[in-house]
Amino acid sequence: MSFWSVVGNIDSGFVNQMVEKAGEVQEESGKIQNLSNEQLIDIAKGNSNSMFDSPNKKRAARYLLKQRGVIKDD
């Protein structure tokens, strides 16, 4: 296998993982989009009642807060 073939395979795997993660975050966003800003802030900070909030749920909460203009882009 040539060098560029290996690089292409690595790049392809990375892109596939990013697409999959984005889909998971979008799915979580759909589940929590009706929550209040305060509830989303608690999830994003890890202060929610559930200690089992996934990192994707926290990312989704931050995404929704950015969309609502509550927090600014970093």
Sequence and secondary structure as in RCSB ss.txt:
>XXXX:A:sequence
MSFWSVVGNIDSGFVNQMVEKAGEVQEESGKIQNLSNEQLIDIAKGNSNSMFDSPNKKRAARYLLKQRGVIKDD
>XXXX:A:secstr
  HHHHHHHHHHHHHHHHHHHHHHHHHHHHHHTTS HHHHHHHHHT SS TT  HHHHHHHHHHHHHTTSS   
